[in-house]
């Protein structure tokens, strides 16, 4: 809906509030990070890393989450312009006529290097390369961190950056780039590399996956090993960059192979259980030289195919049992794996509430991989073997969490319980989410064997790094009093000691989790920006959730601060104070709901909505919700929604929203548009007076039914008349900004 310029005072007022065009849409050009190489480093060392991406100009700071890591900018290399390319080629021709002195040959080599980079025709999202110098403190905490860059346009997306304890090596790239790179290393070690286009054999390894890929190189690392050593080779590739939008299956699919000095293949892995990143274990048969090889599964290569490989006689946990334990108690956990100091470990949850906690083992100073361990408040028991059929079913009393295993191929675990007519029960498996390879399946039957409910996979949007949601969930109402049986198995008829699970059998425990997207908010002083909040509802909870910023002392305003009943997604707005922020800050968003007479409070997990393979989207968790101040587009005064909220829109009718605005002059026309509105809600009219403006909303009764609730996000665009004297000139249109979210409800006439 467009407001004409005949009422200049109103236009001046609105423009004063929304003159943030450079900043309002700045997120489109904010720094985007495609990869960091190497994707980590060792405690107590200083080293350089290269970040590939786009819009990396004027980086003022690099942030690494946690403590003990500092980074400074060294240089930025950008793609050459056509003019620069022509100048280099002309200079190359001149030098080739001047002889072969060392100085000339050195300059020619540098020119060829620059032109070779041009010939590779990099995607714009990979083309810029920023070098950082990173210093890791000796006592920096081990494990994955997140790396971001700050530019005048805000904070970038995060990248995984790992802090390790082993000596680090980087692949040696020969001059001219051979298709196969080889490096000698000493174990234990972490090797860093990339599978980049390497001029490979096009006949043997044809390009796959589209024009953005070329045949990739093959990297090899030579090392000496002693007889009897238990070698562990653990690759990180998909773990570093979980999703690629323009690749199938949606990540760099690494494969590793171990060879002896004669080139005989000794071991090969292309994954680890259900994880795409391969892990290999091999007992060294004799003293000698060995080679580990890594490549892409279908021989692709690209600059963001980054990897880290840990090699050596390293502690590695392959499975634990049980997968969790009770809050307020210590649990003895059985360990399976390689190079472990013991076969049990005590997990102390005496001071821990419900949740998922990392568990690892140590062999001397070496720390193993991390395994998730679940903590809950319900009573727990162990599965008793010999419960393969209803006749042998293990009796349990609700509520209960059962810790069990599908011990062998085709095994079923059956549990018997007594129920009442109309009783609601929930059976939920935690296995794949706790790194068990189990692909669970649940079946509920009555005493006569009739199937009442069945479930194989249940999607958990909170598990954003999982692409196969293999854990099962049943929510059922029992039809009559009597005995019931819950059957638990593996959908692929597999089994073994590592196929562990936690099975919750209880009345519904209504609850929710929250995710807020994006994890980086880039905005100028006084600006309003939209966010998306996802409600992950559990066990049938469908009520309203009230949202709020946890630290009420900070002068930021949350608009549309609710998730209406029955909805799992809502867009809200965040308005920054008119006084500019001096530094980026972290926010905490929380939700409150009354469930069964008790107020439940849950903190939102920051996340980013990442695309996989052109189609799929995943909520990938981030470590913090950050707000970065922009110096451009400052708004000293702010709009306010003056109407009572939520705005009541009659089905098939209209409702007016009063917006308070101060005054200034800018554009002769302002256009209001609803951003991603629910079907059937539109802007019907706009009117104004000296104190503000009214936006008239219309509800189409055939599309927007009574009871529909949510938030409306209104964006404004300014329009200037075409330049005088140009026959085919068209009016210019510029984005001005966003109003605070407008809560609404469709009501009966």
N, C-alpha and C positions, 0 to 999 in steps of 0.2 A: 504494500500500500504506500502511495507517494503523497506527501504533503507538499502542496504548491508553495511557491515563494511569495505569494501575495500577503502572507502574514509574517513579515520579516522578523518581528520580535520573537515569535516562537522558534523560527529557524535559528536565529542567533542563540537562543537559549540552549537548544539541543546541541548545536555545534560546539558550544563551550564545554559541554559534558563529554562529547564524543570525539574531540579533536586529537585522536590518538592513532590515526591511520598507520603511521610507520610501525608503531608498536603492536597495534591490535592484531595484525596478521604476521608479526615477526616470527612466530613459531614456524612458519613455512620455510624460513631461511635460517633457522637456528642450526648450529653446528651438529652435523650428523656423523657419528663414528661408526665405521664399518668393521674395523679390526684394530687390534694393538699387537705388535710383534717386537720382541717376545711378549707373550701374554702373562708375564710374571717374572719373579726373580728371587734371589736367595737372601735370607736374613744377613744383615751386616755388610751388604755390598752396594756399590754404586754402579750404574750401568745405563745405557741408552736404549730407548724403545722408540719405535716408529708407529704412528697412528695414521691409518688411512681413512679418508672420509671426504666430506664436502662442507663448504662454508667454514673453513678453519682459520679464517683471517682474524688477526688481532686477539689471539688467545691470551688472556691475562693471568689465568691460573688453571692448574690441574688439581683436581680433588680425587684422592683415594680414600675410600671409606675406612673407618677404624683409625687406630693410632700407629705411629711408627713408620709412616711412608711419606716422603716428600718428593715433589716433582717440579722441575722448572723447564721452561720452554727453551729449546736450542735454536731451531730454525723451522721454517715452513717452505716446502717446495710445491709449487703449483704447476699445473699443465701449461705448456708453452702456447702462446697465441700463434696464429698463423703468421703474423709479422715476425715474431721471434724465430719461428721455424725457418722462414725464408732467409733471415739474416744468418742463421747458423749454416744453412746449406751454401750460401754464398761464401761465407768464411771458410767452410770446408774445401770448396773448390779452389780458393786462393791458396790455402796451405798446401794442398796437394801439388801445386806447381812450384813450391819453394824449397823442395828438398826433403831430407829425412833426418834433420837434427833432432836430438832428444827433446828439446823444447817444442818443436813442431809436432813430433809424434805424440807427445803428452797432450797437447791441445787437441789434436785430431781424435785421440782416444776419448777425451772428455766430450767432444762434440758428438761422436758416434754414440756414446752412452746416452746423451740427452735425446738424440733422434731415435734411438732404439725404443726409449720409453714412449715416444709419440707413436711409433709404429704398432705398439701393442694395443692401441685404441681402447684404453681403459674406460670403463663406465664412469660417468661423472661422480657417482657416489663412492668411488674408490680412488679417484685421480689425485686428490691432494694428500700430501704426506707431511705430517708434523713430527718433529723429533723432540723427545723429552729426555731429560736426564733425571733418573730416579734414584733416590737413596733410601734403602730399607734399613731401619734400626736393627741392631743385633737381637733385641728382644721382641721384635714385632710379632704379633700373633700369626700363627700359621693358618693357611686356608685361603679360600676365595674372598676377594674384595670386589668393590665396584669403582671404576675409574670414569670420571666425567671431566669435560673441559668447560671453562667459562669464557664466553666472548661477549662483546657488546650486545649481542642479540639473545643472550641468555645461556642457560646450562644445556649441555648436550644430553643425548641418551647415554645410559651407562653401558660399560663393557666389563666383562669379567677379567680380573687381574689377580693372579695367584701369588701368594707368598709361600715359599718353600724353604727347606733346610738342606737340600742336597746341592753339590756343585752343579753349576749350570753350563751347558754348551749350546752354541747356536750353529746351525748348519753352515758349512762353507760353500758359498756359491762361486764356482769357478768363473774366471773372466770369460765373457762370451756366452755364459750360461749353457752348460751341457744339459742334456735331458736327464742325466742321473748325477746326483751330488753325493759324495761320500766324505765322511768325517770320522776321525779316530777319537774315541772317548775313553775315559777311565771310570769304572763303576765303583760305587753307586753314583748315579747322575740323573739330571733332568736335561733332556735335549729339546731344543726349541727349533721349529722350522715352519716352512710354508710349502704347500704343494701348489706351485705357481706354473703358468705356461712355460714349458721348457724346450720347445722345439722338438717334441717327441715324434715318434714314428707314426705318421698319419695313416699309413696303410694298416698297421697293426692295432693302433689305438685311435680310431676315428673319433672326432669330437661328438659329444653327446650332451643333451640338456640345453641346447639352444646356442645362439651365436655369442652369448655372453661367456661361454666356456671355450677353452682351447685344450688340447691334450696336455695333461699335467706331468710334471716330473716325478721321478721316483727317488726318494731320499734313503740313503743307507748309512749306518753307523757301525764302525768296527770296534770291537772291544775284546779284551782277554778275560777268560773265565776259568775257574778251577773245577775239577771233577767233584761232583756231589753237591755243588752249589744249587740252591733252589731259586732260580732266576724268575723274577716277576717283571713283566713289561706291561705298564698301565698307561694307555694313551688317553689324552684329553683333546677332543676336537669339537664335537657337538656340545660338550659341557662348556666350552669357551664362548661359542656363538650358537645358541640353541636353535635359532630359526633363521633361515634365509628366505626372503619373500620371492625370489626369482629363481629358485632351484628346486628340483625334485630329487629326493624326498623332502627337501627343505632344510638340509644341512650338509656339511662336508662329511661324507661317509668314509671314514678312515678304515684301512685294513693294515694289519701288521703281519710280518712273517719273519721267522728266525732261520738263519742258514749257518752251516759250518763254513770253514775256510775254503772248502772245495766247491761250494755253491749248492750243496744238498739242502733241500728244505727240511727243517726239523719240526717246525710248528707253525701254525697259521691261525689267525683269528680275525673275524670281521665284526664281532660284537662281543658283549659280555652279558649273558642272560638276555634280558629284554633291553639292555642299554645299547645304543648304537656305537658308543666308544669301545674299542676292543681292549681286553685285558688277557694276557697270556702268562701261563706258568709252565716252566720247563726245568727238569733236573738235568744239569750239565753232565754229559756222559764221560768227558775226558778233558784234561787241560788243553787249552788251545785258543785259537782266534775264532770269534763268532761275529755274525753280522745281523743286525735288526733292520728290516726294511719297512717303510711306510709309504703308502700311496692312497689315492682315492679309489673306491671300489670299481668305478667305471672309467677310470683314467682321465678324469677332468682335472683342470687346474685353474686357479684364480687367486688373486692376491689375498682374499680373506679366508682362504683355506689354511688357517693357522692351527698348529698343534703343539702340545707338550707331551713328552713321553718320559715317565719315571722308570728307570731300569736299575736292577740290582737285586741283592738278596734282601728285599724289603718286606716289612710286615704288611699283610693284606688280609682284611677280614672279608670272607666270602658270604658268611651267613651268621646269624645269631638266633638264639632261642632262649626264652620267649622274645617276641618282638616288642614287648612292653611290660609294664608292671604298675602296681598301685602307687598313687601319690602318698607321700608321707612315710615311705618304707624303702628299704634297700632290697634290690633284686639280684640274685645270682644269675648271670647270663652265660649260657654256653656259647663258645666261640668256635667257628670253623674258618679255616683259611690257610695261609702260607706264612712261614717264618714268624709265628706268633709265640710269645713268651710263655703262654699258659692256655689251657682250654676253657677257662672260665674267667669272668670279670664281674666285679660288683658295681652295679649302677645304683648310686645313692640318690633317691628321689625324696628324701625326707624334707627338703625345703623347696620342693617343686610342686607347682600346680598342674592341672591338666594341660597337655600339649605334646609337642614332638621335640625331642632333644637329641643332639648328636652324641654318638658313642664311638670311641676309638680305642685302640690298644697301642702299647709302646713296647718296642724291643730295643732296650738301651735308650739312646737318644732319638731313635727313629720312631716317628709316629705314623700309624697306619691310616688308611682311608677312613672316612666317617660313615657310620651307619645310623639311620634314624631309629630312635627308641621312643615308644608311645607311653605316656603316663595318663592315668585316668583315676576317677574316684569310685567307680563301681567295684563290687566284689569280683574276684578273679578265681579261676580254677584252671587246671590242666586237662587237656583231652586225655581220655583213657583209651588205649588201643583195644581192639576187639569190639569196636562199635560200628561195624560196617553195614549193618542192616537194622531195620526197625526192631527186630526180635532181640538184637544185642545193643540197642540204643543206650547211650549214656544219659542217665537222668540228671537234669539240672533244674534249678529254681531261679526264676526271674526276680530281679535283674542280675545279669552275670556277664562277664567277659571270659570267653574260653580261649586259652592259648593252645594251639594245636598244630599238627602237621598232616599234610597228605603224603604219607610215607612212601608210597609206591605208585606205580602206574595203575590207573583204574581204581584207586582207593576212594572210598566214600566214608565220611565221618557222619554219624547220625546221632542226634540229640533229642531226648524226649522231655516234654514239659506239660504241665497241666494248665489249662486255660478256661476262661469264663466266656459265656455268651456276650458278644459285643465288645470284648476286650481288644484294645489295639496293641499290637506288638511290632517291634522293629528288629530286624536281623540285618546287621551291617558287618561286612568284612573289611578289615584293614590288612592288606598283604602287599599288593603292588605299590601302594603309597609308602610302604615301609621297606621297599627294596627287596621284597620276596618275589621270586619268579612265578609264583602261583597265579594262574588265571582262574579265579574262583567262579563257581556257579552255586546258587542256592535254590532249594526247592522246599516248600512247606506242604505237608500232607496231614490229613486227619487220621484217626485210628483205623479207618477202613482203607487207607491208601489213596484216597482221592486227592489229587493235586489242587491246592488252594491258591498258591502263588509260586512264581518262578522268576528268577532274574540271573542274567549272566553278567552284563557290564552296566555300571551306573556312572554317568559322567559327573566328575567333581571339578567344577570350573576353578576351584582353589588350587588344584594340582596342575598349574599351567605348564610345567615342564614335561608332563606325561602326555603322550599321544595315543596310548591305548589305556583307557580307563577300565582296568580289568577287575576292579573290586566290585562286589555285588551288594545290593541293598534291596530289602523287602520291607514294605510297610503294609500291614494287613490287619483286618478286623476279623476276629474269630467268630464263626457262625453259631457256635454252641459250646456249652460246657463239655469238657472232656480232655482226652489225651491227644497231643499233637507232636509231629515229628519234623525236625529241621535237618535236611540232608545237605551236606557240604562236600564239594568235590572240585576237581580241576577240569575246566572246559575242554582242554586239549588232552585229557587223560594222561597227564604226566604226574610225576611225583618224586619224592626223595627227601632227605633230611633238611635240605634248604627250602622246601616248599612249606614254609611256616605261615601261620595266619593268627590274627586276633578276631574273634567273632563275638560281637556284642549282641545279646538277646535280652531285650528289655522293653518296658513300655516306652512310648515316644518321649524323647527329651528335646522338646522344641527349642531351637536355638538359631543363631545366624552368625555368619562371618561377613566382613565387608572388604571390598577391593576398591581402590580409588585410582583413576587413570586420568592423565598421565602422571608419572612420578616426578617430572620436572615442570614447574609452572613458571613461565617467563612473561613478566608483565611490568609495565611502567607504573609510576605512582598514580594512584587514583583509578587505575584501569580495572575493568571487570572482565574476567576470563571464565569460560565454561570448563567444568570437570564432569567426569562420569563416575558415578558410584554404583557398584554392583553389590547386590545383596544375595549371598549364598545361603539360602534358607534350608533349615535342617528339620527332619522329623515332623513335617507338616506345619511348621510355623508360618503364618501368613499375615501377621499383624503389621501395623505401622511401625516404622523405625524412625526415631528422631535423631538428626545429625547435629553435630556441633564441633567446633574447634576445641581441642582439649585445653589449650592455654588461652584462657579468656582475656589475659592481660595484653595480648598482642592486638594491635588495632587493625585487624582484618575482618571482613564481614562475609559470612556464608549465606548465599541466597538460595531459597528453595530447599531449606535444610530438613528434608524428610525423604523417606522411601515409603510411598503409599502402600497400604495393605494389598497383598497379592501380587506385587510387582517385584521384579528382581533386578531392575535397572532404572536409574533416574539420572538426569543431567542437572547439576547444580551450578552455581557460580561462586567465584571468589573475587571479592573486591579489595584491592590494596588501599592502604591509607594514602591521603593526598600528599603527605610528607614522604619523600623518597627514602627507601631502605638503603642503608649504606653497604650491606653485605647480604649474600644469600642466607636464607634461614630455613630451618627444618620445621615442618608442621606435623601435628598429630590430629587426625580426624577420628572421632568416635561416634558410635551409634548406641542409642538406648531404646529399649523396648520393654514393655510389661508383659511377662510371660508367666502364666499360672500364679498371678498375684505378686510376683517378684520382679524388680527392675534388673534387667540384664544389660551390662555395658560391654561393648566389644570395640576394640581399636581397629580401624581400617588398615589394611596392608597396602602400601603403595605398590603399584604395578604399571606395566606398559603393555598395550595391546599389540602383539607382534604377529605378523603374517607369516605363514608357512606355505611354501610351494604354490603361490599365486591365489590361494583359496581359503585356507584354514586360518583361524585367529585364536590366539592363546593369551591369557592373562599371566604374564611372566612377572613374578614378584621382584620388587626393588628394595634396597636397604633403607631408603628414606624418601619422604615426600618433601621436595625442595622447592622453594620459591626464590627465583633470581630476579633482582631488580634491573629494569631497563632504564637507561638514562634518557632515551628518546620517548616522545609521546606522553609526557607528563600531563596529568589532568588534576588541576588544583581543586576543582569542585566536582561533585558526584551526583548522579541521578539517584532518586529514591522512589520506590513503589509506595504510593500513598494509600492505595485502596486496601480494604480489609482482605486478608489472605486466609485461606485460599479464595481466589476469585470464583464466584458461583456463576457458571454459564448454563442457562436453561437449554435443555435439549431442543434443537431446532431454533433457538433464539440467540440473543446477543448479550454481552456484558461489557461494560467499560472499565478500563484500567487507568487509574489516574497516576501519572508520573510527574514528580516534582523536578523542575529543571531551572537552573540559573541562566544568565544571559550573556551573549556575545554574537559575533557575526562571522559566517564562514561560507556556507553553501546556499544556493537558492532553492534547492529541493532536497528533501530527506526521504529516503525510502526505508520502510520497516519490513523485515522479513523474519518469519519464524524459522528457526534452525531445527531441522529434524523433528517437526511437530507430530503428535499423534494424528492418525487419519481422521479427518472430519473437523479439525480445528483450524481456522484461518483468521487473518486480519481483515475485517470488513471495512473499517474506516479509521481515519485519524483526524482529530480536531485539536485546536489549541486556544489558549488565551494567554494573558500576560504572565500567569504564574506557572504554566506548565502545559501538559498535553494529555489528551485522552486517547487511548488506543481501544477501539471497539473490536472485540473478539466474537466470532460466530461459530456456532456448533451445528454441524449437519447431523440431524437426528438419526439418519440412516447409517451413519458411520461412527459417530461418537455417542455411545449409549449412556444412559443414566448410570452414575456411579463411577465413570471414568475419572481417574485422578492422575496428577503428575505435575511437572513443571514445564513452563514455556520459556524457551530461550529466544529472545528478540535481538536481532542484529540490525544495525543501522548503516545505511550507505548514503554518502553525500553525492549530489549530482550538480555539476556546473554546466552552463550553456556552452554550445560549441563556439570555437573561436570565430570571430567576425571575419567575413571575407572568404571563408572556405566553403565551397558549394556542397561538398560531400562530408563535411565535418559532422561528427556525432557528439552528443553530450558526454563529458568525462564522468566516470563513476569511481568512487573511492570508498573503501571500507572505513567506517568511523569507529565502530566498537560494539560492545554488547551491553545490554541493560541487565540489571540484577534479575535472576530467575524469578518467574511469576508462578507461584503455585496456583493450581486451578482444580475445580471439580465440576463435572457435568451433573446438573440436577434436573428434576422434573419441572415442567412449566408451571 
